[in-house]
C-alpha cells in the first residue's frame, strides 16, 4: 500500500513537472515573439524578460502618442489639453521632466543623420 502511494505521488509530481515545462515553454515562446515586434538598437539585441516588458509598454505608449498626435517629431512630448488641441509640454522643475521616449529618440536620430 505504501508503494502504491509513493508511485501515485511520483506520477502526480511527474505530471506537475510536465505542466510546468509546458507553461515555461509557452511563456518563453511568447517572449520570443514579442521581442521580434519591438524595435531595438542594435536590431539583433537580446532583451531580458523585464526589458522586453518595459520596452513593450513604452512602445505601446509611443504608438498611442503617434496615433493621437500624428506622425510629428517626438509625438510623446505632445499632450492633449482640455479643449482637445495639442500643445508642446513646457516642463518646469525636476519632478515634471519627461521621460525620454526611446522610440522618439531613435526616430529623431534617424531623420537627423
ChimeraX attribute file (.defattr): number of C-alpha atoms within 10 A of each C-alpha:
attribute: neighborCount
match mode: 1-to-1
recipient: residues
	/A:1	6
	/A:2	7
	/A:3	8
	/A:4	9
	/A:5	10
	/A:6	11
	/A:7	12
	/A:8	12
	/A:9	12
	/A:10	12
	/A:11	12
	/A:12	12
	/A:13	12
	/A:14	12
	/A:15	12
	/A:16	12
	/A:17	12
	/A:18	12
	/A:19	12
	/A:20	12
	/A:21	12
	/A:22	12
	/A:23	12
	/A:24	12
	/A:25	12
	/A:26	12
	/A:27	13
	/A:28	13
	/A:29	12
	/A:30	11
	/A:31	16
	/A:32	15
	/A:33	11
	/A:34	14
	/A:35	22
	/A:36	13
	/A:37	10
	/A:38	18
	/A:39	16
	/A:40	16
	/A:41	9
	/A:42	7
	/A:43	9
	/A:44	10
	/A:45	10
	/A:46	13
	/A:47	15
	/A:48	11
	/A:49	15
	/A:50	9
	/A:51	12
	/A:52	18
	/A:53	16
	/A:54	12
	/A:55	20
	/A:56	17
	/A:57	13
	/A:58	16
	/A:59	19
	/A:60	13
	/A:61	14
	/A:62	20
	/A:63	17
	/A:64	14
	/A:65	19
	/A:66	18
	/A:67	11
	/A:68	15
	/A:69	20
	/A:70	12
	/A:71	11
	/A:72	11
	/A:73	15
	/A:74	20
	/A:75	21
	/A:76	23
	/A:77	18
	/A:78	18
	/A:79	16
	/A:80	13
	/A:81	10
	/A:82	7
	/A:83	6
	/A:84	8
	/A:85	9
	/A:86	13
	/A:87	12
	/A:88	12
	/A:89	14
	/A:90	10
	/A:91	10
	/A:92	8
	/A:93	6
	/A:94	7
	/A:95	7
	/A:96	10
	/A:97	11
	/A:98	12
	/A:99	8
	/A:100	11
	/A:101	17
	/A:102	16
	/A:103	21
	/A:104	19
	/A:105	12
	/A:106	15
	/A:107	12
	/A:108	13
	/A:109	10
	/A:110	9
	/A:111	8
	/A:112	7
	/A:113	5
